[in-house]
């Protein structure tokens, strides 16, 4: 095994993932996995009757929106508005389920 690589396991949603990562990125990747799982659980609690795929989609869009908010991308407000519309549509869909 390459001494710079590390095998780790992460759980996101109902699924476990095995990954081979660079050792120097372990902390970031584990934090990202924890954040993804936290978002999944947040939406699972709110929309528990929905499928895992729908819940993961909501979590992904929420994290993507947060990423855009944090990076302060003012050069692409259309992307932000489009993403917000998608998030709202998914939320409405999940509430109707």
C-alpha positions as CSV (number, residue, x, y, z in Angstrom):
1,X,0.0,0.0,0.0
2,X,1.2,3.5,-0.9
3,X,2.2,5.2,2.4
4,X,0.4,8.3,1.2
5,X,-2.9,6.5,0.8
6,X,-5.3,5.5,3.5
7,X,-8.4,3.2,3.3
8,X,-11.4,4.7,5.2
9,X,-15.1,3.9,5.5
10,X,-17.8,6.6,5.6
11,X,-21.5,6.3,6.1
12,X,-23.8,8.7,4.2
13,X,-27.5,8.0,4.3
14,X,-28.1,4.3,4.5
15,X,-25.0,3.4,2.6
16,X,-21.4,2.8,3.6
17,X,-18.6,3.9,1.3
18,X,-15.0,2.6,1.2
19,X,-12.5,5.1,0.0
20,X,-8.8,5.3,-0.7
21,X,-7.7,8.8,0.1
22,X,-4.5,10.8,0.5
23,X,-3.5,10.7,4.2
24,X,-3.1,14.5,4.2
25,X,-6.8,14.9,3.3
26,X,-8.2,12.5,5.9
27,X,-9.5,15.2,8.3
28,X,-11.3,17.1,5.6
29,X,-12.8,14.0,4.0
30,X,-14.0,12.8,7.4
31,X,-15.5,16.2,8.2
32,X,-17.2,16.2,4.8
33,X,-18.6,12.8,5.5
34,X,-19.9,13.9,8.9
35,X,-21.5,17.0,7.4
36,X,-23.1,15.0,4.6
37,X,-24.5,12.5,7.1
38,X,-25.8,15.3,9.4
39,X,-27.6,16.9,6.4
40,X,-29.1,13.6,5.4
41,X,-30.4,13.0,9.0
42,X,-31.8,16.5,9.0
43,X,-33.9,15.9,5.9
44,X,-34.7,12.3,6.9
45,X,-36.3,13.7,10.1
46,X,-38.2,16.3,8.1
47,X,-39.3,14.0,5.2
48,X,-39.0,10.6,6.7
49,X,-41.5,9.0,4.4
50,X,-39.5,9.9,1.3
51,X,-37.0,7.6,-0.4
52,X,-33.3,7.7,0.5
53,X,-32.6,9.1,-2.9
54,X,-34.9,12.0,-2.5
55,X,-33.5,12.8,1.0
56,X,-30.0,12.6,-0.4
57,X,-30.9,15.0,-3.2
58,X,-32.2,17.5,-0.7
59,X,-29.1,17.2,1.4
60,X,-26.9,17.6,-1.7
61,X,-28.7,20.7,-2.8
62,X,-28.6,22.2,0.7
63,X,-24.9,21.6,0.9
64,X,-24.3,23.0,-2.6
65,X,-26.3,26.2,-1.7
66,X,-24.2,26.6,1.5
67,X,-21.1,26.2,-0.6
68,X,-22.2,29.0,-2.9
69,X,-23.1,31.2,0.0
70,X,-19.7,30.6,1.7
71,X,-17.7,31.2,-1.4
72,X,-19.5,34.5,-2.1
73,X,-19.8,33.9,-5.8
74,X,-21.2,37.2,-7.0
75,X,-20.3,36.5,-10.6
76,X,-23.0,33.9,-11.0
77,X,-26.3,35.0,-9.4
78,X,-28.2,33.0,-12.0
79,X,-26.8,29.8,-10.7
80,X,-27.7,30.7,-7.1
81,X,-31.3,31.6,-8.2
82,X,-31.6,28.4,-10.2
83,X,-30.3,26.3,-7.3
84,X,-32.7,28.0,-4.9
85,X,-35.6,27.3,-7.3
86,X,-34.6,23.6,-7.5
87,X,-34.3,23.4,-3.7
88,X,-37.8,24.8,-3.3
89,X,-39.3,22.5,-5.9
90,X,-37.7,19.5,-4.2
91,X,-38.9,20.6,-0.8
92,X,-42.5,21.0,-2.2
93,X,-42.3,17.6,-3.9
94,X,-41.1,15.9,-0.7
95,X,-43.8,17.6,1.4
96,X,-46.4,16.3,-1.0
97,X,-45.2,12.7,-0.7
